[in-house]
């Protein structure tokens, strides 16, 4: 795989991976909120840095969205790497 193609696709991987993954993470959070309410979370969170504290409900959902986004970036990286391998074999 050429380094130029890989470096050009890094923005595609980061932007579309984080957008798609965080969107799916927010759906996961909405479904979780519908199913369990605040459940075992003592505080709602959401102000300042408590929005990213996993012990609060909002923090848990925000952390889940970030994890979903990172996982989608990995999935896109693997998929595009395999695509470039197939294309380079086909071109040769």
Secondary structure, 3 states (H helix, E strand, C coil): CCHHHHHHHHHHHHHHHHHHHHHHHHHHHHHHHHHHCCCCCCCCCCCHHHHHCCCCHHHHHHHHHHHHHHHHHHHHHHHHHHHHHHHHHHHC
